[in-house]
Amino acid sequence: MDYDVPYDQLSYPRNTYDEVATFISEEMALAAKDLPLKRDNRSIARPTRGAALATRAKALIYSASPLANGNPEMADFADDAGRILISPQYSEEKWAKAAAAAKDVIDLNHYRLYVAAPKFKGTTDYPPTIFPPHHPEYSEKNFPEGWANIDPFESYRALFNGDLYAGENPEMIFTRGENQTSEEFGVISLARHQMPQVGGGYNCHGITLKQCDAYAMNDGTPFNRDAIRQKYGANMFVQASEVNDFKPLLANVWKEYANREPRFYASVAYSGVLWTMSSAINNAAVVTNQQIFYYRGENEGMINGDRWLPTGIGMMKYVNPKDNATGNGGKIFPKVEITIRYADLLLMYAEALNELDGSYSIPTWDGSGSHAISRNIIEMKKAISQVRIRAGVPDHDMGVYSNKEELRRKIKRERQVELLGENQRYYDLRRWKDAPVDEAEQIYGYNVLMTKDRAADFYTPIRVPLLQTTFSRKMYFWPIDWNELQKNKRMTQAPGWPSFD
């Protein structure tokens, strides 16, 4: 543009959603031609060919999703000339392009899911592998066909807690590295906000009961609160004599937390969980290996002040078993922020394929060939099964894969669990147009007003009055600032927000 022309002539209208997605796609494909396939350890946080192509796939699946693909509800979202910015006409081919873009990343043959070897002799920090219940299809086979040679819990946990260096992680596609190592910023800060106060944490990041309940049982069946309470009746707390039967639960833990999938134990800090925090060697008896309960009046329960969890459920993801910030010789270990990882790409690929009815030929990212894209059950199963088997849960049966609507529900649940706390669900709920329901539901947790002597009542699900929520249409898009609207007279405001005209 010519910056010598009058200022009014430098005003430009908004582009359509599809134009933006196409622009990103083309720019990322162009960048990928010049970017290396991999980096050495000193340049590990610099983008690679895979990072560019994965960003391209993300832009295209957003463009294919219901919010931006055939959405007449956004008919009033227009530029200054009245051109509608989100197409009201549905295009199935957008899903095919998104699937092909994800396949471009897969076909680099550079990424794979990280798996850890099983531990038959463990420690408190790294306990022996607890294998899922025997399954005739998966228990005797090695990964990716089965879990016989992996530790599902450690395979997932180590991705986030700093035990796995960036250069050792075959699943990581893009990272910002460890350039935010202060305890006030980045993933280290996130972990400290999750940790209990006895370990030098702030005890103020928790999760909702809805998220807690989303984790399946260890045989892959959905969690069912009523069935569990009916099964155990008045014996809902693990007794000391039952500990070996309910690993990894300790005594006095509520049995709703028993026999859950490995990702649950790597992610959820349920009441009664063991926080090892083992790096503190001074005064270790007081600040390490602490079983933490969230009953009112307990050190980490509801107390005066704001360092307690309104839902009564904590978060363990990103916390290293050695993390301790008490000043007793402990430390919080550096953690690599994984911005894009392979499991996300696999689930995106399956999601895009699942939405297809027709067949398409889509050029590869570099124009060297083409992808034959259709709703291929073998391809979808290959992608999803890796994620589930790595997590120690059985894959879906063929009846699920044959049903588009049912598989769509399963993929959404898989993303909710697999990608917890990775900055994905906020955008997933919006692109799926699920946010008006999911983000307007009342938030539930446990009854944190209950003290230890009324422990059973603590586990009564109740609405959390401190966490009211709502959703309206204007919350799909952030508003344009008033100053920007003044600078560019052709800029139009996002739907539902004031334009100040």
N, C-alpha and C positions, 0 to 999 in steps of 0.2 A: 504494500500500500504506500501511497505517496503522503508522507507526513506534512507536506507543505500545503495541502488542500485545506479549506475551511473545516473547522472541527465537526460541524454538523454532517459533513460528507464522510466522516470516519465512523459514523454509526452503522452498525450491522445488525440484522435480525438474528434470532435464534435459528439454529439448524434443527432439522427433525431428529428424533431419536435414532432412526435408522441411518441417517447420514453420519451421525456421530459414531455409531457402532462400526459402520463401514470404514470411516476414517481411521479409527483405532486399529481395525483389522488390517488395513493396508499398510499403515505405518509400522505395525509390529512385524508383519511379514517382511517388509523392507529391512527393518533393523535386524531381523533374524539372519538375513543373508550375510551380514558383516560380524555378527556376534559369535564367539567361540562356543563350542558344545559344552565345555567344562572350564572351571577355573582352578588355579592352584590355591592353596590355603591362604596365602597372603591377599588374594583378590576374591575370596569366597563370597563376599557380599555384593559383588558387581553382577549386573544382569548377564545372562547367558542366552543362547538361542532358545533353550527350553523356556526360560522366563518370559521372553517375548511372545513365543507361541502360546504359552499358557494364558498370558494376559489377553491375547487375541481370542482364545476360546472362551474366556470369561465374558468379554464384551459381547460376543456373538450369542452366548446362551442367555444373557440378559435381554438382548434384542428379540430373541425367540420366545421369551416367557410371556405369560398372559398380560402383565402390566403394559408391555410395549408391543404386543402382537395381536391385533384385532380387538382393541379395547375401546368401544364406543363411549365408555364413561369419561374418557379424556377428550371428548370432541370439542370442549371449550379451551383446551390447551393449544393455543395458536400463536403464530407470530403476528407482527404488526399489520401484515397484509391479509390476515385471516387464514393462512395456510395451517392446517391441523398438523401438530408436531408429533403426535403418536397415532400411527395408522389404525383406523377403525376396521380395516380389512385384514383378516387372518391369512397368514402365509405359512404353510407347513414347511416350505423349503428353508425357512430360517432355522428350524430345528435340524434339518439335514446339514446345513452349513456349520452349525454349532458342533454337531457330532463329528463332522470331518475335521474341524479345527482341533478338537480334543484328540482325535485319532492321529493327527500330525504330531502331537506331543508323544503319544504312546509309541508311534513308529520311529521315534528317535532311538529307541532301544537303549536309552541311557538311564532311565529311572525305574525303580522298583520299590515295593513296600519294604520297610525295614522290619526285620524279625530278629529276636534274641533267642539264643539257645536255651533250652531248659536247664534249670538248676535242681539237681537232686539233693544236694547238700547246701542249705542256704544260711543266711544270717538274719538278724532282726531287720536290718535295713533292706536286705535283698532275700526275701523268704524263698524257700523251695517252691518250685513250680506247682501250682494247683491246676491240674489238667481238668478240662471240662468233662462232664459225664460221658461215658463211652458212647460213641456213635459209630455205627457200622460203616459209614461212608468216609469219615474224617479222622477217626482216632488212630488208625493204623497207617495213614499215608503222610508223607512229608509235604511241607508247604511248597507250592500253593494249593495242592489238592487236599491237604489235611494239616492237622496241627501236631502230629506226632513228634516233630523235631523242633518245635518252637515253644517259647513261653509267651502266651498271648498277653498276659498282664504286663510283663516287662517290655515286650515289643511295642506296646502302646505308650506306657509311662515314660520310657527313655527318650521318646521323640521330643518331649517338652521340658524335662526337668534339669537339663544340663549335663546328664550323664553321657550324652551322645554329641560329640563335636560335629560342627557343620560339615567338615570334610569327610566324616565317617557316615553321613546320613544319605543313603541312596534315594530316599523319598523326597528330600528337599529340592524344590525347583527354584525358589527364590527366598532370600532372607535379607534382612537389614543387618545381619550379623550381631555382634555384641557391642555396638557403638553406643548403647545406653546402659552402661554397667553400674551407674549410680543406683543406690537403694531408693532414690526419689523418683526414678523414671524407668520406663520400659518394663520388660518381663520380670526383672528382679523386684521392682516395686509391686507388680501384680502379685507375685508369690508372697511377699511380706504382708500385704494386705489380707491374704488368705490365712496366714499362719496364726496360731493362737498366741495370746499375749505371753504365756509362760515361756514361749520360745522366741520372744522379742518381736512377735508379729502384731498386727493391728486388729485381727479378728473381725473384719467387717465386709468381706466378700463372701457371699453365699449364693445358693441357687434355689430355685423354686421347687415346690413339691411336684409340679408338672414335669420339670426336667428330671428330677430324681426318679419319678415313676416311668419315664421313657425308657430306661435301661431294662433290657430283657432279663429273664431268668437264665441260668447257665446252660439250659438245654435249648435256648432260643425262643421259648414261648413267652408271650407278653406277661409283664408283671400284673398280678391280680390281687389287690389288697384284701378283698373279701375272702378269696379262696385261702390265702395264707392265714388269715385270722381264724377262719373256720378250722383249718388243719391243726393249728397249735393251741387253740382255745385259750385257757387260762395260763398256759406255759409259753408266753410270748417273749420272755427274756431268756437269753442263753445262760444256762447254769454252768458252774465251774466244771461239773462232770461231763458237760456236753461240748466243751470247747473243741475237742478233736474232731467232732462230727460237723462243726459249723465253721471251719476255717475259711477265711482269715478272721472271723469275728472273735472277740474276746468275751469274757464273762460279762453279764449284765447288759449286753447289747440286744436291741429289739430285733426279732427274727424276720421282720420285713426286709432287713438288709442281708439276709442269708441267701446263699445259692444264686447270686446275681452274676451277670456276665462280667468278664475281667475289666472291661472299660469302666464299669461302675466303680470298682475298687481303686482304679487309677485316677478317678475324676472326682468322686464324691467323698466329702469328709462328714460322714454320718455321725450322729451322737454316739460316743463310745469308741470311736476309731482310735488307733494308736498313732500318735505323731512321734516319730523316732527322733528327729532333730539332732542327730548323733555327733555333729562336728564339735559341739561344746564339750570340752574335756575337763573344764574346771566346774565344780559343783554339778557334775553330770547327773547325779541322782535326782536333782530338783528340776533340771531344765531339759532332760532328754527322756525318751521312752515314756511319754505321758499319755495316758488314756483320757481323752477329753470328752466331757459331756456338756450338753448345752441347756441343761435345766436352769430355771431361774435361781439365782443366788450362787450358782457355781461360778468359778473364776472366769469362764468363757461364756456363761449363760447371760440371761437378761439381768443387767445391773444398771446402776446410775451411770449416765454417760452414753456414748454412741458406739462403743466397741463390743457389739453383740449382734447376732444374726437374727433378723426379724422372722425368717422362716424356720430357724432351728436346724438348718442344713448347711454345712460348709462346703468348700470347694478344695480339692486336693490337686487338681491338674496344675502343672507348672511347678509344683513344690518338690524339691529334691529331698530324699529321706535324710540327707545330712544337713539340710538348711537349718541354721540357728543364728538368731541375731541378738542374743542376750548379752553379748560382751564377755561370755565365759569361755573364750577361746574359740567360739564357733564363727561361722560365716555363712552368708547366702551365696551359693555358687552361681557363677555366670551361666546365662542361658541364651541360646540362640533363638531369635524370633523367627519362626517359620511363617512366612507370609503366603506362600503358595506351596502346596505339597501334592504328591502324586495321588494320594487317596481321593482328594477333591476332584482331580481330573478324571479318575475312573468313574466316580459317581456322576459327574457331569456328562460324561460320554454315554453312560447307561440311560440317564434321564432324557437326553436328547433323542437317542434311538427309540425309546419307549413311546415318544409322541408321534411317531411316523406311521402312516398308512401306505404311502407310496414308496417308490424307489427312485433314487437320485444318483447322478454321477457328479461329484464335486471335485474340482481340481485340488491338488495338494498345495500346500502353502507356497512352494517354490515353482509351481507349474510344471514339475517334472513328470507328473502322472495324474491319476485321479482316484478317488475313493468311490467304491460302490456302496451307497448308504441306504439302508432300509431297517425296518424293525426286526433285527436279527437276534433271536433269543439266545443263540450260542454266544454272540458277542456281548450281550447284556449280562448274561450269567457269568462269563469269564471276568468281566470288570467287577461286578458286585461281589462275587464269591470270594475274590482275593481280600477285599476289605473285611468281610464278615469272618472268614476263616482265620485271618490274622488276629482278629479280635476274639477268637475262640467260640464263635457262635455258628451254628449250622447255616448253610445257605438256604434260600427260599426253595420251595418245591416247584415243580414245573407248572402247577396250577396257577401259582402267583405270576410267573413269567408270561403265561399265556393270557393274562387279564391285564389290559393296559391300565385301568383305573386302580386296581389293587396294587400293581407294581408301583404306580405313581405314589400311592400312600406309603408304601414300604421305603421307597427311596427318600421321601421327605423325612421319615422317621430316622433312617440311617444317617442322613446329614445332620439331623438334630443331635444325635448321640456322638457320632464320630468327630464332628467339627465343633463341639462345645468350646466356647471361649476363644474361638479363632476368627472372630469378626466376620462371620458368614451368615448367621441366622437372621440378623437384622435385615439384610438385603434379600435373603432367600424369601422371607415372609412377604416382602413387598413385591418382588418380581413374580411370585406365584399368585399374588392378590389374596393371600391368606391372612394378611395383617389385620383387616377389619374384624376378623373373628378372633384370631390368636392373640393379638395385642390388645384387645378390648375385654378379654376374659378377666375375671377377678383372679388375683394372685393368691394362691394357697400355700400354706406351710404348716408346721406343727404348732401346737399350743405352747409357746415359749413362756407363758405365765405360770406354768406348772413347775413346782419344785421337785427335788429328787424323791421326796416321800410320796409324791403322786406321779411317779414316772410313767405309769401306763397311760395316764390322762394326757401327758405331754404329746403322745403320738396320735392325738385326735386331729385330723386335718381341719384347719380353720382358715377363713379368709384373713389375710394380713392387712389390717387397716392402715399401716404405715406405707403400703405399697399400692395405692390406688393407680389404676391405669385406664386409658381410653385410646381410641384411634378415630381419626377423621380423615377424609379424603386428602386434605392439604398436607397430611403427614407422609404422603408418598414421596414428595420432593421438598428439599429445603428451599426457602424463599431467596429471592435476589435482594440484596441490600439496597436500601433507599438511595444511597450515594451512587451505586452502580446504575440504577435506573435513571438518575439525573445525568450521568456521564454519557449514556448511550440511549438516545431517545427512541431507538427502534427495538430496544430490549423489552420483552414482555414478562410479566410476573408469573411465577408458578401458580397453578390452580389453588384457589382458596385463600391466598395471601393478599394483603392490600397492595394496590399498585401506586397509591398516592397521587393518582391523576387529578 
